[in-house]
Amino acid sequence: MDLAKRQTWGELNPITRKPANSKAYNRKRTQEWKRELPYPASVFI
């Protein structure tokens, strides 16, 4: 009886989502400046 009453969520995903904290430290974002250089970053090392 209970099995017959159960249904799926369908297209809806019940997981709560929130945007990433823009003030938090992000390792990927800190490395982006290296990709913007016109020449390899190894020149500085």
N, CA, C and O atoms as a Tripos MOL2 file, in Angstrom:
@<TRIPOS>MOLECULE
protein
  180   179    45     0     0
PROTEIN
NO_CHARGES

@<TRIPOS>ATOM
      1 N           0.8090   -1.1760    0.0000 N.3       1 MET1
      2 CA          0.0000    0.0000    0.0000 C.3       1 MET1
      3 C           0.8770    1.2750    0.0000 C.2       1 MET1
      4 O           0.6480    2.2010   -0.7770 O.2       1 MET1
      5 N           1.8760    1.2910    0.8870 N.am      2 ASP2
      6 CA          2.7730    2.4450    0.9280 C.3       2 ASP2
      7 C           3.5390    2.5930   -0.3830 C.2       2 ASP2
      8 O           3.7450    3.7090   -0.8600 O.2       2 ASP2
      9 N           3.9540    1.4870   -0.9590 N.am      3 LEU3
     10 CA          4.6960    1.5150   -2.2230 C.3       3 LEU3
     11 C           3.8670    2.1510   -3.3330 C.2       3 LEU3
     12 O           4.4110    2.8550   -4.1840 O.2       3 LEU3
     13 N           2.5850    1.9160   -3.3340 N.am      4 ALA4
     14 CA          1.7040    2.4960   -4.3440 C.3       4 ALA4
     15 C           1.5710    4.0070   -4.1740 C.2       4 ALA4
     16 O           1.3500    4.7090   -5.1610 O.2       4 ALA4
     17 N           1.6970    4.5290   -2.9550 N.am      5 LYS5
     18 CA          1.5630    5.9590   -2.6800 C.3       5 LYS5
     19 C           2.8350    6.7440   -3.0240 C.2       5 LYS5
     20 O           2.7750    7.9380   -3.3170 O.2       5 LYS5
     21 N           3.9950    6.0550   -2.9840 N.am      6 ARG6
     22 CA          5.2510    6.7410   -3.2450 C.3       6 ARG6
     23 C           5.3550    7.1680   -4.6960 C.2       6 ARG6
     24 O           4.9300    6.4610   -5.6100 O.2       6 ARG6
     25 N           5.9370    8.3580   -4.8820 N.am      7 GLN7
     26 CA          6.1470    8.8630   -6.2360 C.3       7 GLN7
     27 C           7.5660    9.4090   -6.3380 C.2       7 GLN7
     28 O           8.2450    9.5960   -5.3290 O.2       7 GLN7
     29 N           7.9990    9.6600   -7.5530 N.am      8 THR8
     30 CA          9.3330   10.2170   -7.7620 C.3       8 THR8
     31 C           9.2620   11.7390   -7.7650 C.2       8 THR8
     32 O           8.1780   12.3210   -7.8150 O.2       8 THR8
     33 N          10.4110   12.3660   -7.7110 N.am      9 TRP9
     34 CA         10.4850   13.8280   -7.7820 C.3       9 TRP9
     35 C          10.3670   14.3060   -9.2140 C.2       9 TRP9
     36 O          10.1740   15.4980   -9.4530 O.2       9 TRP9
     37 N          10.4780   13.3970  -10.1720 N.am     10 GLY10
     38 CA         10.3710   13.7730  -11.5840 C.3      10 GLY10
     39 C          11.5430   14.6400  -12.0150 C.2      10 GLY10
     40 O          12.6930   14.2740  -11.7760 O.2      10 GLY10
     41 N          11.2830   15.7740  -12.6400 N.am     11 GLU11
     42 CA         12.3210   16.6840  -13.1100 C.3      11 GLU11
     43 C          12.9150   17.5220  -11.9820 C.2      11 GLU11
     44 O          13.9970   18.0880  -12.1390 O.2      11 GLU11
     45 N          12.2320   17.6050  -10.8660 N.am     12 LEU12
     46 CA         12.6670   18.4290   -9.7500 C.3      12 LEU12
     47 C          13.7480   17.7180   -8.9460 C.2      12 LEU12
     48 O          13.6110   16.5400   -8.6190 O.2      12 LEU12
     49 N          14.8400   18.4470   -8.6240 N.am     13 ASN13
     50 CA         15.9120   17.8920   -7.8190 C.3      13 ASN13
     51 C          15.8080   18.5050   -6.4260 C.2      13 ASN13
     52 O          15.9150   19.7250   -6.3030 O.2      13 ASN13
     53 N          15.6040   17.7220   -5.3810 N.am     14 PRO14
     54 CA         15.3640   18.2680   -4.0420 C.3      14 PRO14
     55 C          16.6110   18.8000   -3.3300 C.2      14 PRO14
     56 O          16.5020   19.2940   -2.2070 O.2      14 PRO14
     57 N          17.7710   18.7140   -3.9430 N.am     15 ILE15
     58 CA         18.9990   19.1820   -3.3030 C.3      15 ILE15
     59 C          19.0270   20.7080   -3.2710 C.2      15 ILE15
     60 O          18.8160   21.3650   -4.2910 O.2      15 ILE15
     61 N          19.2870   21.2600   -2.0950 N.am     16 THR16
     62 CA         19.3730   22.7080   -1.9420 C.3      16 THR16
     63 C          20.7000   23.1890   -2.5100 C.2      16 THR16
     64 O          21.7520   22.6260   -2.2070 O.2      16 THR16
     65 N          20.6500   24.2350   -3.3390 N.am     17 ARG17
     66 CA         21.8640   24.7710   -3.9370 C.3      17 ARG17
     67 C          21.9930   26.2380   -3.5680 C.2      17 ARG17
     68 O          20.9990   26.9400   -3.3820 O.2      17 ARG17
     69 N          23.2310   26.6850   -3.4660 N.am     18 LYS18
     70 CA         23.4810   28.0970   -3.2270 C.3      18 LYS18
     71 C          24.7100   28.5130   -4.0170 C.2      18 LYS18
     72 O          25.5620   27.6720   -4.3040 O.2      18 LYS18
     73 N          24.8280   29.7860   -4.3780 N.am     19 PRO19
     74 CA         25.9950   30.2320   -5.1300 C.3      19 PRO19
     75 C          27.2510   30.1570   -4.2740 C.2      19 PRO19
     76 O          27.1830   30.2180   -3.0470 O.2      19 PRO19
     77 N          28.3930   30.0260   -4.9330 N.am     20 ALA20
     78 CA         29.6690   29.9640   -4.2130 C.3      20 ALA20
     79 C          29.9600   31.3040   -3.5460 C.2      20 ALA20
     80 O          29.5820   32.3550   -4.0630 O.2      20 ALA20
     81 N          30.6230   31.2640   -2.4120 N.am     21 ASN21
     82 CA         30.9740   32.4790   -1.6830 C.3      21 ASN21
     83 C          32.0660   33.2130   -2.4590 C.2      21 ASN21
     84 O          33.1590   32.6810   -2.6540 O.2      21 ASN21
     85 N          31.7720   34.4280   -2.8970 N.am     22 SER22
     86 CA         32.7340   35.1800   -3.7040 C.3      22 SER22
     87 C          33.9270   35.6680   -2.8830 C.2      22 SER22
     88 O          34.9650   36.0010   -3.4550 O.2      22 SER22
     89 N          33.8040   35.7160   -1.5770 N.am     23 LYS23
     90 CA         34.8980   36.1700   -0.7150 C.3      23 LYS23
     91 C          35.8010   35.0280   -0.2600 C.2      23 LYS23
     92 O          36.8650   35.2680    0.3110 O.2      23 LYS23
     93 N          35.3890   33.8020   -0.5040 N.am     24 ALA24
     94 CA         36.1610   32.6400   -0.0770 C.3      24 ALA24
     95 C          37.3760   32.4410   -0.9800 C.2      24 ALA24
     96 O          37.3550   32.8280   -2.1490 O.2      24 ALA24
     97 N          38.4330   31.8360   -0.4390 N.am     25 TYR25
     98 CA         39.6440   31.5520   -1.1980 C.3      25 TYR25
     99 C          39.3600   30.4700   -2.2250 C.2      25 TYR25
    100 O          38.7770   29.4370   -1.8950 O.2      25 TYR25
    101 N          39.7630   30.6960   -3.4550 N.am     26 ASN26
    102 CA         39.5390   29.7410   -4.5350 C.3      26 ASN26
    103 C          40.8670   29.5090   -5.2410 C.2      26 ASN26
    104 O          41.3940   30.4260   -5.8710 O.2      26 ASN26
    105 N          41.4140   28.3070   -5.1480 N.am     27 ARG27
    106 CA         42.7220   28.0020   -5.7390 C.3      27 ARG27
    107 C          42.7360   28.1850   -7.2560 C.2      27 ARG27
    108 O          43.7200   28.6730   -7.8120 O.2      27 ARG27
    109 N          41.6610   27.7990   -7.9190 N.am     28 LYS28
    110 CA         41.6150   27.9310   -9.3800 C.3      28 LYS28
    111 C          41.6370   29.3900   -9.8070 C.2      28 LYS28
    112 O          42.2990   29.7400  -10.7850 O.2      28 LYS28
    113 N          40.9300   30.2320   -9.0940 N.am     29 ARG29
    114 CA         40.8660   31.6380   -9.4590 C.3      29 ARG29
    115 C          42.2150   32.3240   -9.2350 C.2      29 ARG29
    116 O          42.5700   33.2370   -9.9810 O.2      29 ARG29
    117 N          42.9700   31.8990   -8.2210 N.am     30 THR30
    118 CA         44.2640   32.5210   -7.9540 C.3      30 THR30
    119 C          45.2890   32.1880   -9.0260 C.2      30 THR30
    120 O          46.2690   32.9170   -9.1780 O.2      30 THR30
    121 N          45.0920   31.1180   -9.7670 N.am     31 GLN31
    122 CA         46.0320   30.7180  -10.8140 C.3      31 GLN31
    123 C          45.6860   31.3160  -12.1760 C.2      31 GLN31
    124 O          46.4600   31.1630  -13.1220 O.2      31 GLN31
    125 N          44.5540   31.9870  -12.2980 N.am     32 GLU32
    126 CA         44.1160   32.5070  -13.5940 C.3      32 GLU32
    127 C          45.0600   33.5460  -14.1750 C.2      32 GLU32
    128 O          45.1660   33.6420  -15.3980 O.2      32 GLU32
    129 N          45.7460   34.3220  -13.3580 N.am     33 TRP33
    130 CA         46.6260   35.3610  -13.8730 C.3      33 TRP33
    131 C          47.7640   34.7610  -14.6950 C.2      33 TRP33
    132 O          48.2730   35.4090  -15.6090 O.2      33 TRP33
    133 N          48.1650   33.5400  -14.3820 N.am     34 LYS34
    134 CA         49.2390   32.8860  -15.1370 C.3      34 LYS34
    135 C          48.7990   32.5740  -16.5650 C.2      34 LYS34
    136 O          49.6080   32.6360  -17.4920 O.2      34 LYS34
    137 N          47.5270   32.2420  -16.7470 N.am     35 ARG35
    138 CA         47.0200   31.9070  -18.0780 C.3      35 ARG35
    139 C          46.8860   33.1480  -18.9550 C.2      35 ARG35
    140 O          46.8960   33.0390  -20.1810 O.2      35 ARG35
    141 N          46.7620   34.3070  -18.3530 N.am     36 GLU36
    142 CA         46.5770   35.5440  -19.1160 C.3      36 GLU36
    143 C          47.8870   36.1120  -19.6500 C.2      36 GLU36
    144 O          47.8660   37.0120  -20.4900 O.2      36 GLU36
    145 N          49.0200   35.6080  -19.1830 N.am     37 LEU37
    146 CA         50.3160   36.1100  -19.6360 C.3      37 LEU37
    147 C          50.5590   35.7260  -21.0920 C.2      37 LEU37
    148 O          50.2070   34.6180  -21.4980 O.2      37 LEU37
    149 N          51.1540   36.6180  -21.8900 N.am     38 PRO38
    150 CA         51.4110   36.3120  -23.2940 C.3      38 PRO38
    151 C          52.5640   35.3330  -23.4990 C.2      38 PRO38
    152 O          52.7040   34.7780  -24.5890 O.2      38 PRO38
    153 N          53.3870   35.1080  -22.4850 N.am     39 TYR39
    154 CA         54.5140   34.1980  -22.5710 C.3      39 TYR39
    155 C          54.4770   33.2740  -21.3590 C.2      39 TYR39
    156 O          53.7620   33.5540  -20.3970 O.2      39 TYR39
    157 N          55.2260   32.1890  -21.3880 N.am     40 PRO40
    158 CA         55.1650   31.2140  -20.2760 C.3      40 PRO40
    159 C          55.5520   31.8350  -18.9340 C.2      40 PRO40
    160 O          56.4410   32.6830  -18.8650 O.2      40 PRO40
    161 N          54.8830   31.4080  -17.8880 N.am     41 ALA41
    162 CA         55.1680   31.9210  -16.5500 C.3      41 ALA41
    163 C          56.4970   31.3900  -16.0080 C.2      41 ALA41
    164 O          57.0160   31.9270  -15.0300 O.2      41 ALA41
    165 N          57.0490   30.3530  -16.6230 N.am     42 SER42
    166 CA         58.3070   29.7880  -16.1490 C.3      42 SER42
    167 C          59.4730   30.7480  -16.3270 C.2      42 SER42
    168 O          60.5480   30.5010  -15.7790 O.2      42 SER42
    169 N          59.3020   31.8310  -17.0720 N.am     43 VAL43
    170 CA         60.3560   32.8160  -17.2850 C.3      43 VAL43
    171 C          60.6880   33.5010  -15.9590 C.2      43 VAL43
    172 O          61.8320   33.8990  -15.7370 O.2      43 VAL43
    173 N          59.6870   33.6410  -15.0730 N.am     44 PHE44
    174 CA         59.8840   34.3220  -13.7980 C.3      44 PHE44
    175 C          60.6080   33.4710  -12.7720 C.2      44 PHE44
    176 O          61.1450   33.9960  -11.7970 O.2      44 PHE44
    177 N          60.6260   32.1680  -12.9820 N.am     45 ILE45
    178 CA         61.1820   31.2710  -11.9630 C.3      45 ILE45
    179 C          62.6710   31.1570  -12.0650 C.2      45 ILE45
    180 O          63.2910   30.4400  -11.2800 O.2      45 ILE45
@<TRIPOS>BOND
     1     1     2 1
     2     2     3 1
     3     3     4 2
     4     3     5 am
     5     5     6 1
     6     6     7 1
     7     7     8 2
     8     7     9 am
     9     9    10 1
    10    10    11 1
    11    11    12 2
    12    11    13 am
    13    13    14 1
    14    14    15 1
    15    15    16 2
    16    15    17 am
    17    17    18 1
    18    18    19 1
    19    19    20 2
    20    19    21 am
    21    21    22 1
    22    22    23 1
    23    23    24 2
    24    23    25 am
    25    25    26 1
    26    26    27 1
    27    27    28 2
    28    27    29 am
    29    29    30 1
    30    30    31 1
    31    31    32 2
    32    31    33 am
    33    33    34 1
    34    34    35 1
    35    35    36 2
    36    35    37 am
    37    37    38 1
    38    38    39 1
    39    39    40 2
    40    39    41 am
    41    41    42 1
    42    42    43 1
    43    43    44 2
    44    43    45 am
    45    45    46 1
    46    46    47 1
    47    47    48 2
    48    47    49 am
    49    49    50 1
    50    50    51 1
    51    51    52 2
    52    51    53 am
    53    53    54 1
    54    54    55 1
    55    55    56 2
    56    55    57 am
    57    57    58 1
    58    58    59 1
    59    59    60 2
    60    59    61 am
    61    61    62 1
    62    62    63 1
    63    63    64 2
    64    63    65 am
    65    65    66 1
    66    66    67 1
    67    67    68 2
    68    67    69 am
    69    69    70 1
    70    70    71 1
    71    71    72 2
    72    71    73 am
    73    73    74 1
    74    74    75 1
    75    75    76 2
    76    75    77 am
    77    77    78 1
    78    78    79 1
    79    79    80 2
    80    79    81 am
    81    81    82 1
    82    82    83 1
    83    83    84 2
    84    83    85 am
    85    85    86 1
    86    86    87 1
    87    87    88 2
    88    87    89 am
    89    89    90 1
    90    90    91 1
    91    91    92 2
    92    91    93 am
    93    93    94 1
    94    94    95 1
    95    95    96 2
    96    95    97 am
    97    97    98 1
    98    98    99 1
    99    99   100 2
   100    99   101 am
   101   101   102 1
   102   102   103 1
   103   103   104 2
   104   103   105 am
   105   105   106 1
   106   106   107 1
   107   107   108 2
   108   107   109 am
   109   109   110 1
   110   110   111 1
   111   111   112 2
   112   111   113 am
   113   113   114 1
   114   114   115 1
   115   115   116 2
   116   115   117 am
   117   117   118 1
   118   118   119 1
   119   119   120 2
   120   119   121 am
   121   121   122 1
   122   122   123 1
   123   123   124 2
   124   123   125 am
   125   125   126 1
   126   126   127 1
   127   127   128 2
   128   127   129 am
   129   129   130 1
   130   130   131 1
   131   131   132 2
   132   131   133 am
   133   133   134 1
   134   134   135 1
   135   135   136 2
   136   135   137 am
   137   137   138 1
   138   138   139 1
   139   139   140 2
   140   139   141 am
   141   141   142 1
   142   142   143 1
   143   143   144 2
   144   143   145 am
   145   145   146 1
   146   146   147 1
   147   147   148 2
   148   147   149 am
   149   149   150 1
   150   150   151 1
   151   151   152 2
   152   151   153 am
   153   153   154 1
   154   154   155 1
   155   155   156 2
   156   155   157 am
   157   157   158 1
   158   158   159 1
   159   159   160 2
   160   159   161 am
   161   161   162 1
   162   162   163 1
   163   163   164 2
   164   163   165 am
   165   165   166 1
   166   166   167 1
   167   167   168 2
   168   167   169 am
   169   169   170 1
   170   170   171 1
   171   171   172 2
   172   171   173 am
   173   173   174 1
   174   174   175 1
   175   175   176 2
   176   175   177 am
   177   177   178 1
   178   178   179 1
   179   179   180 2
@<TRIPOS>SUBSTRUCTURE
     1 MET1         2 RESIDUE 1 A MET
     2 ASP2         6 RESIDUE 1 A ASP
     3 LEU3        10 RESIDUE 1 A LEU
     4 ALA4        14 RESIDUE 1 A ALA
     5 LYS5        18 RESIDUE 1 A LYS
     6 ARG6        22 RESIDUE 1 A ARG
     7 GLN7        26 RESIDUE 1 A GLN
     8 THR8        30 RESIDUE 1 A THR
     9 TRP9        34 RESIDUE 1 A TRP
    10 GLY10       38 RESIDUE 1 A GLY
    11 GLU11       42 RESIDUE 1 A GLU
    12 LEU12       46 RESIDUE 1 A LEU
    13 ASN13       50 RESIDUE 1 A ASN
    14 PRO14       54 RESIDUE 1 A PRO
    15 ILE15       58 RESIDUE 1 A ILE
    16 THR16       62 RESIDUE 1 A THR
    17 ARG17       66 RESIDUE 1 A ARG
    18 LYS18       70 RESIDUE 1 A LYS
    19 PRO19       74 RESIDUE 1 A PRO
    20 ALA20       78 RESIDUE 1 A ALA
    21 ASN21       82 RESIDUE 1 A ASN
    22 SER22       86 RESIDUE 1 A SER
    23 LYS23       90 RESIDUE 1 A LYS
    24 ALA24       94 RESIDUE 1 A ALA
    25 TYR25       98 RESIDUE 1 A TYR
    26 ASN26      102 RESIDUE 1 A ASN
    27 ARG27      106 RESIDUE 1 A ARG
    28 LYS28      110 RESIDUE 1 A LYS
    29 ARG29      114 RESIDUE 1 A ARG
    30 THR30      118 RESIDUE 1 A THR
    31 GLN31      122 RESIDUE 1 A GLN
    32 GLU32      126 RESIDUE 1 A GLU
    33 TRP33      130 RESIDUE 1 A TRP
    34 LYS34      134 RESIDUE 1 A LYS
    35 ARG35      138 RESIDUE 1 A ARG
    36 GLU36      142 RESIDUE 1 A GLU
    37 LEU37      146 RESIDUE 1 A LEU
    38 PRO38      150 RESIDUE 1 A PRO
    39 TYR39      154 RESIDUE 1 A TYR
    40 PRO40      158 RESIDUE 1 A PRO
    41 ALA41      162 RESIDUE 1 A ALA
    42 SER42      166 RESIDUE 1 A SER
    43 VAL43      170 RESIDUE 1 A VAL
    44 PHE44      174 RESIDUE 1 A PHE
    45 ILE45      178 RESIDUE 1 A ILE
